[in-house]
């Protein structure tokens, strides 16, 4: 049951114009009662909106639509691009299948997961086809990073180089 608001000390209302001359005391009392009903209805409506919004936030968090971090919750577009020979026609996240060649508007954190999954599917297919040079992952590099006194990087030696 709705909780009534605490009684507020009342001051006499100021009626301007000639309303007191036109309306009877009963009419004025009915008008005051109607005003109180309207205020209570506004409070009830505001309280309901607050509860609804809180429940929406909870459900969105539960369903994986929000993380609570504004940059990760930003909605972005992503197109699913999988190798045609991939064993899977799509990627499933939170029970929803994102199909190849489809473009979806999703929160950034879901888009990041989709990008990671697309990369892993691509790497798995390349490994299956023998297109990946495994020795790249097993080379000893002895990478050395030289720092300046201010903490900035002065040089890097023996770091892997990207393909030219």
C-alpha positions in Angstrom: 0.0 0.0 0.0 1.2 3.5 -0.8 2.7 5.4 2.1 1.1 8.7 2.8 3.4 11.7 3.0 3.9 13.2 6.5 1.6 16.0 7.4 3.1 19.4 6.6 2.3 22.4 8.7 -0.2 24.4 6.8 -0.3 28.1 6.4 -3.5 29.8 5.3 -3.7 29.9 1.5 -3.7 33.2 -0.3 -6.6 33.4 -2.7 -6.3 36.2 -5.1 -9.1 37.7 -7.1 -12.7 37.2 -6.0 -12.8 33.4 -5.7 -13.9 33.7 -2.0 -16.8 35.8 -3.0 -17.9 33.4 -5.8 -17.2 30.0 -4.1 -18.8 28.7 -1.0 -16.7 27.4 1.9 -17.6 23.8 0.8 -16.4 24.5 -2.8 -13.1 25.9 -1.4 -12.7 22.8 0.8 -13.4 20.5 -2.2 -10.8 22.5 -4.3 -8.2 22.1 -1.5 -9.0 18.3 -1.3 -8.7 18.1 -5.1 -5.3 19.9 -5.0 -4.1 17.5 -2.3 -5.2 14.5 -4.5 -3.3 15.9 -7.5 -0.2 16.4 -5.4 -0.4 12.9 -4.1 -0.9 11.6 -7.6 2.2 13.4 -8.8 4.2 12.0 -5.9 2.9 8.5 -6.7 3.8 8.9 -10.4 7.3 10.2 -9.5 7.8 7.3 -7.1 6.6 4.7 -9.7 8.9 6.3 -12.3 11.9 6.0 -9.9 11.1 2.3 -9.2 10.7 1.5 -12.9 14.0 3.2 -13.8 15.8 1.4 -11.0 14.4 -1.9 -12.2 15.3 -1.1 -15.8 18.9 -0.5 -14.8 19.0 -3.7 -12.8 17.5 -5.7 -15.7 19.9 -4.2 -18.2 22.8 -5.0 -16.0 21.5 -8.6 -15.5 21.0 -9.1 -19.3 24.5 -7.8 -20.1 23.5 -4.6 -21.7 25.3 -2.4 -19.2 28.5 -2.6 -17.2 28.2 0.6 -15.2 31.1 2.1 -17.1 29.8 4.8 -19.4 32.4 4.2 -22.2 31.6 0.5 -22.3 27.9 1.1 -22.3 28.0 3.4 -25.4 26.0 1.9 -28.3 28.1 1.2 -31.4 27.6 -0.6 -34.8 29.5 -3.7 -35.6 29.4 -6.0 -38.7 30.2 -9.6 -38.2 32.8 -10.8 -40.6 33.7 -14.5 -40.3 35.8 -16.7 -42.7 33.4 -18.4 -45.1 34.9 -21.8 -44.3 34.4 -21.2 -40.5 32.7 -24.0 -38.7 30.2 -21.6 -37.1 27.7 -19.4 -39.0 27.7 -16.9 -36.1 28.8 -15.9 -32.6 26.7 -16.5 -29.6 26.9 -14.0 -26.7 24.3 -13.9 -23.8 22.1 -16.3 -25.7 21.9 -14.1 -28.8 23.4 -15.3 -32.1 25.2 -12.6 -34.2 25.2 -14.0 -37.7 27.9 -13.6 -40.4 27.5 -10.4 -42.5 25.0 -8.9 -40.1 25.4 -5.4 -38.7 24.2 -5.0 -35.1 24.0 -2.0 -32.7 25.3 -3.2 -29.4 27.0 -1.8 -26.3 30.8 -1.3 -26.7 31.6 -4.1 -24.3 29.6 -6.6 -26.4 31.3 -5.2 -29.6 34.7 -5.8 -28.0 33.7 -9.4 -27.2 32.5 -9.9 -30.8 35.8 -8.5 -32.2 37.8 -10.9 -30.0 35.6 -13.8 -31.1 36.0 -12.9 -34.8 39.8 -12.7 -34.4 39.9 -16.1 -32.6 37.7 -17.7 -35.4 40.0 -16.2 -38.0 43.1 -17.5 -36.2 41.6 -20.9 -35.7 40.8 -21.2 -39.5 44.3 -20.0 -40.4 45.8 -22.6 -38.1 43.6 -25.3 -39.5 44.7 -24.4 -43.0 48.4 -24.2 -42.0 48.7 -20.5 -42.7 50.1 -19.6 -39.3 53.8 -19.7 -38.6 53.9 -21.3 -35.2 57.6 -20.6 -34.8 56.7 -16.9 -34.4 55.1 -17.8 -31.1 58.2 -19.7 -29.8 61.1 -17.5 -30.7 63.2 -16.1 -27.9 63.3 -12.4 -28.4 65.2 -10.8 -25.4 63.3 -7.6 -25.9 64.9 -4.7 -24.1 63.2 -1.4 -23.3 65.4 1.5 -22.4 63.9 4.3 -20.3 64.9 7.9 -19.9 65.2 9.5 -16.4 61.7 11.1 -16.9 60.2 7.6 -17.5 59.6 7.9 -21.2 60.8 5.2 -23.6 64.2 5.9 -25.1 64.5 2.8 -27.2 63.3 -0.7 -27.8 65.6 -3.5 -29.0 64.7 -7.0 -30.4 61.0 -6.3 -30.5 58.8 -8.2 -33.0 58.2 -6.2 -36.1 54.9 -6.0 -38.0 54.6 -7.3 -41.5 55.6 -4.7 -44.1 
